[in-house]
Amino acid sequence: MLMPLNMTRYRERSRYRIGSAALVAIICVALASVNIGIPAWLIFLVAVAAEIALTIMTYHRLRDANLSTAWLLLMILQFGIGPTWHLSDHVTFNIGGSIISLVPVILGWIVPERRIKRLS
């Protein structure tokens, strides 16, 4: 029996750090695996699934930190800045754009959670 996936539990900074580091590593390994002959469509599916999960986790983390979720636009939009690395005929990696898309993830690592003041 499968457990339901609860993405809101990653709003805590400690859990977010582990989850986001794992997803970024999965994306990097997926992109690097094109050199060993894995089909580009499979790499695309793995990388897109990991990127969607990372975006959802970052959304919950930024909401918990009381930051604007407009920072997620840096993850969704792709910028063609800096050198381009052609991994294969179908897969291209833009180094500068990838660093820009990690800005919301880095913010999620740094900013503390919001403090809820309770009235007594």
C-alpha positions in Angstrom: 0.0 0.0 0.0 1.4 3.4 -1.0 1.6 6.3 1.4 0.2 9.6 0.1 2.8 12.1 -0.8 2.6 15.2 1.3 4.7 18.0 -0.2 3.8 20.4 2.6 6.0 18.6 5.1 9.0 20.0 3.2 8.1 23.5 4.3 10.4 23.0 7.3 13.9 24.2 6.5 15.7 21.0 7.7 13.6 18.7 5.5 13.7 21.1 2.6 17.5 21.1 2.6 17.6 17.3 2.3 14.9 17.0 -0.2 16.1 19.9 -2.5 19.7 18.6 -2.4 18.5 15.2 -3.4 16.4 16.5 -6.3 19.1 18.8 -7.6 21.5 15.8 -7.5 18.9 13.7 -9.4 18.7 16.4 -12.1 22.5 16.6 -12.4 22.9 12.8 -12.7 20.1 12.7 -15.2 21.8 15.3 -17.4 25.2 13.7 -17.0 23.8 10.3 -18.0 23.2 11.3 -21.6 26.9 10.6 -22.1 26.6 6.9 -21.4 23.8 6.3 -23.9 20.6 6.6 -22.0 17.8 7.8 -24.3 17.1 11.6 -24.3 13.4 11.1 -23.8 14.0 9.1 -20.6 16.4 11.8 -19.3 13.8 14.4 -20.1 11.1 12.6 -18.2 13.3 12.1 -15.1 14.6 15.7 -15.1 11.2 17.3 -15.6 9.6 15.2 -12.9 12.4 16.2 -10.5 12.1 19.8 -11.5 8.4 19.9 -10.9 8.8 18.3 -7.5 11.6 20.8 -6.6 9.3 23.7 -7.7 6.4 22.5 -5.6 8.7 22.0 -2.5 10.2 25.4 -3.0 6.7 26.9 -3.3 5.8 25.5 0.1 9.1 26.5 1.7 8.9 30.1 0.5 5.3 30.4 1.7 6.4 29.1 5.1 9.2 31.7 5.2 6.7 34.4 4.3 8.4 35.3 1.1 6.8 36.1 -2.2 6.2 33.1 -4.4 7.1 35.3 -7.4 10.6 34.0 -6.9 9.4 30.8 -8.5 9.4 32.5 -11.9 13.2 32.2 -11.9 12.7 28.4 -11.7 10.0 28.2 -14.3 11.4 30.6 -16.9 14.6 29.7 -18.6 17.3 32.3 -19.3 19.9 31.8 -22.0 22.8 33.4 -20.1 26.3 32.3 -20.1 28.0 29.3 -21.8 26.0 26.5 -23.3 27.0 22.9 -22.9 25.6 20.5 -25.7 25.3 17.2 -24.0 23.8 15.5 -27.1 21.9 16.4 -30.2 18.7 16.8 -28.1 19.9 17.9 -24.7 21.5 21.3 -24.1 22.5 22.6 -20.7 22.8 26.4 -20.1 25.1 27.0 -17.1 24.1 30.6 -16.3 20.4 30.0 -16.6 20.7 27.0 -14.4 22.4 29.0 -11.7 19.7 31.7 -11.9 17.0 29.0 -11.5 18.6 27.9 -8.3 18.2 31.3 -6.6 14.8 30.4 -5.0 16.2 27.1 -3.8 19.1 28.9 -2.1 16.6 31.3 -0.6 14.7 28.3 0.8 17.9 27.1 2.4 18.7 30.5 4.0 15.5 32.2 5.2 14.1 31.2 8.5 10.5 30.1 8.9 7.9 32.7 9.9 7.1 32.9 13.6 3.4 32.7 14.4 2.5 34.9 17.3 -0.2 33.5 19.4 -2.5 35.6 21.5 -3.0 34.4 25.0 
